[in-house]
Amino acid sequence: MTTQKVLNVGGNSKTTGIPGHFDGWQQLYLDIDPRWKPDLLCDARLLSSQPAKQFDAVFCSHNLEHYYAHDARKVLNGFLHVLTDTGFAEVLVPDIRATMAAMLENGLDIEDPLYQSPAGPISAHDVIYGFGPEIEKSGQDFMAHKAGFTQKSLLASLTHAGFPFVFSQLRSLEIRAIAFKVAPTPAQQAMFNLPAAPSGS
């Protein structure tokens, strides 16, 4: 039986970990930063230059927002290019709408902590523009955020890129979308507990 392959796009390193539903899969890690020693040192905007249909899944957690909106479309087109015909992309991004709502509901300033993370307190400024302490420490401007997403805009971006079947859900200050090139298989539906038809929630 052939081992399924997942491309982890911009996840810092393989040690960061990916969701358990990829257990047993072969993981290849892509990053633009050589410090993380990725399997594929590549700008994700150039994925369309890589061999086609080589991955069963693409996992992209909190990376798409690091590109301007027009470049994010190139990244998503690249996902479509490297996926097999039955492959899918799992994309997680900060929820800008929920972030703004949390600020208003809690009377927070843009620099006030929204929540605590293993890396320290995270403010609305960090969510919108990128994690300030890490950008300052690394000196790498590409770690800044250049685009923001709502559930509606993320779904539109994935659909525009050519994914006809897109499912999404809102989580705590985060949007998760799963996009398919063709209708998900029964195994994929079970993997993600998907409804029979794409849904915006």
C-alpha positions as CSV (number, residue, x, y, z in Angstrom):
1,M,0.0,0.0,0.0
2,T,1.4,3.4,-1.0
3,T,2.0,5.8,1.8
4,Q,0.0,9.0,1.5
5,K,2.0,12.2,1.3
6,V,1.3,15.6,2.9
7,L,3.1,18.9,2.2
8,N,3.3,21.0,5.3
9,V,3.6,24.6,4.1
10,G,5.4,27.0,6.4
11,G,4.9,25.2,9.7
12,N,8.3,26.3,11.2
13,S,9.6,22.8,11.4
14,K,8.5,19.1,11.4
15,T,8.8,19.1,15.1
16,T,5.9,21.6,15.4
17,G,3.5,18.7,14.6
18,I,0.5,18.5,12.4
19,P,-3.0,17.1,13.1
20,G,-3.5,13.5,14.1
21,H,-5.4,12.6,11.0
22,F,-2.1,12.7,9.2
23,D,-0.6,10.0,11.4
24,G,1.2,7.5,9.2
25,W,1.5,9.8,6.3
26,Q,4.8,10.9,4.8
27,Q,5.3,14.5,5.7
28,L,7.4,16.9,3.6
29,Y,8.0,20.3,5.0
30,L,8.2,23.5,2.8
31,D,9.5,26.8,4.0
32,I,11.2,29.9,2.6
33,D,13.5,30.2,5.7
34,P,16.6,27.9,5.5
35,R,17.0,28.1,9.3
36,W,14.2,25.5,9.7
37,K,16.0,23.1,7.3
38,P,12.9,22.3,5.2
39,D,12.6,19.3,2.8
40,L,11.6,21.8,0.2
41,L,13.2,25.3,0.4
42,C,10.8,27.3,-1.7
43,D,8.7,30.4,-1.8
44,A,5.1,29.0,-1.6
45,R,4.1,31.5,-4.3
46,L,6.3,29.4,-6.7
47,L,4.7,26.0,-6.0
48,S,3.2,25.9,-9.5
49,S,6.8,25.5,-10.8
50,Q,7.1,22.2,-8.8
51,P,6.1,18.8,-10.3
52,A,2.3,18.4,-10.4
53,K,0.0,16.0,-8.6
54,Q,2.6,14.7,-6.1
55,F,0.8,15.2,-2.8
56,D,-2.4,13.7,-1.4
57,A,-2.8,16.7,1.0
58,V,-1.4,20.2,1.7
59,F,-1.5,21.4,5.3
60,C,-1.1,25.2,5.7
61,S,-1.5,26.5,9.2
62,H,-1.2,30.3,9.8
63,N,0.9,30.9,6.7
64,L,-1.4,32.2,4.0
65,E,-1.8,35.5,5.8
66,H,1.9,36.2,5.3
67,Y,1.2,37.0,1.7
68,Y,-0.5,39.9,0.1
69,A,-4.0,39.0,-1.2
70,H,-2.9,38.8,-4.8
71,D,0.0,36.6,-3.8
72,A,-2.1,34.4,-1.6
73,R,-4.1,33.5,-4.7
74,K,-0.8,32.3,-6.3
75,V,-0.1,30.1,-3.2
76,L,-3.6,28.5,-3.4
77,N,-3.1,27.9,-7.2
78,G,0.1,26.2,-6.2
79,F,-1.7,24.0,-3.8
80,L,-4.1,22.9,-6.5
81,H,-1.2,22.2,-8.8
82,V,0.7,19.9,-6.5
83,L,-2.3,18.0,-5.3
84,T,-3.4,14.6,-6.7
85,D,-6.8,14.5,-8.3
86,T,-8.4,13.3,-5.1
87,G,-6.2,15.5,-2.9
88,F,-7.2,18.3,-0.5
89,A,-5.8,21.4,1.2
90,E,-6.4,22.1,4.9
91,V,-5.9,25.8,5.6
92,L,-6.0,27.6,8.9
93,V,-5.8,31.4,9.2
94,P,-6.5,34.0,11.9
95,D,-10.1,35.2,12.0
96,I,-9.9,38.9,11.6
97,R,-13.7,39.4,12.1
98,A,-13.6,37.5,15.4
99,T,-10.5,39.4,16.5
100,M,-12.1,42.8,15.9
101,A,-15.3,41.6,17.7
102,A,-13.2,40.4,20.7
103,M,-11.5,43.8,20.9
104,L,-14.9,45.6,20.9
105,E,-16.6,43.2,23.3
106,N,-13.8,43.4,25.8
107,G,-12.8,47.0,25.5
108,L,-9.3,46.1,24.4
109,D,-6.7,48.3,22.8
110,I,-4.8,46.9,19.8
111,E,-1.8,46.1,22.0
112,D,-3.7,44.5,24.9
113,P,-3.4,40.7,25.2
114,L,-6.2,38.8,23.5
115,Y,-5.0,35.4,24.8
116,Q,-1.9,33.6,26.1
117,S,0.1,31.3,23.8
118,P,3.1,29.1,24.5
119,A,5.2,31.9,22.9
120,G,3.7,34.6,25.2
121,P,0.7,37.0,25.2
122,I,-0.9,37.6,21.8
123,S,-2.4,41.0,21.0
124,A,-4.8,42.0,18.3
125,H,-1.8,43.8,16.7
126,D,0.0,40.4,16.6
127,V,-3.0,38.7,15.0
128,I,-3.5,41.4,12.3
129,Y,0.1,42.3,11.5
130,G,2.2,39.3,12.7
131,F,3.8,38.2,16.0
132,G,5.8,41.3,16.9
133,P,8.4,39.7,19.2
134,E,9.3,37.0,16.7
135,I,9.6,39.5,13.8
136,E,11.8,41.7,15.8
137,K,14.0,38.8,17.1
138,S,14.4,37.2,13.6
139,G,14.7,40.4,11.6
140,Q,12.7,38.7,8.9
141,D,10.1,40.9,7.4
142,F,8.4,38.0,5.6
143,M,7.1,36.9,9.0
144,A,4.7,39.9,9.0
145,H,1.1,39.5,8.0
146,K,0.1,41.1,4.7
147,A,-3.5,39.9,4.4
148,G,-6.4,39.2,6.6
149,F,-9.3,36.7,6.2
150,T,-12.9,36.3,7.3
151,Q,-14.7,33.0,6.7
152,K,-16.4,34.5,3.6
153,S,-13.2,35.8,2.1
154,L,-11.2,32.6,2.7
155,L,-14.0,30.6,1.0
156,A,-14.0,33.0,-1.9
157,S,-10.2,32.8,-2.3
158,L,-10.2,29.0,-2.3
159,T,-13.1,28.8,-4.8
160,H,-11.5,31.4,-7.0
161,A,-8.3,29.3,-7.0
162,G,-10.2,26.4,-8.5
163,F,-11.3,24.3,-5.5
164,P,-15.0,23.4,-6.2
165,F,-15.7,21.7,-2.9
166,V,-14.8,23.8,0.2
167,F,-15.9,23.2,3.8
168,S,-15.1,25.6,6.6
169,Q,-15.6,26.1,10.3
170,L,-15.0,28.9,12.8
171,R,-12.8,28.2,15.8
172,S,-11.5,30.4,18.6
173,L,-10.1,33.4,16.6
174,E,-9.3,31.0,13.8
175,I,-10.9,29.8,10.5
176,R,-10.3,26.3,9.2
177,A,-11.1,25.4,5.7
178,I,-10.8,22.1,3.9
179,A,-10.8,22.3,0.1
180,F,-11.1,19.5,-2.4
181,K,-10.4,19.2,-6.1
182,V,-13.2,16.8,-6.5
183,A,-16.0,15.7,-4.2
184,P,-14.5,14.2,-1.0
185,T,-14.4,10.4,-0.8
186,P,-16.3,8.6,1.9
187,A,-13.0,8.1,3.7
188,Q,-12.3,11.8,3.6
189,Q,-15.8,12.6,4.7
190,A,-15.2,10.4,7.7
191,M,-11.8,11.8,8.4
192,F,-13.2,15.3,8.8
193,N,-16.8,14.4,9.8
194,L,-18.0,16.4,6.8
195,P,-21.6,16.9,5.8
196,A,-22.9,15.6,2.5
197,A,-22.5,19.0,0.8
198,P,-20.1,21.9,1.3
199,S,-21.1,24.2,4.2
200,G,-20.0,27.6,5.4
201,S,-20.0,26.6,9.0
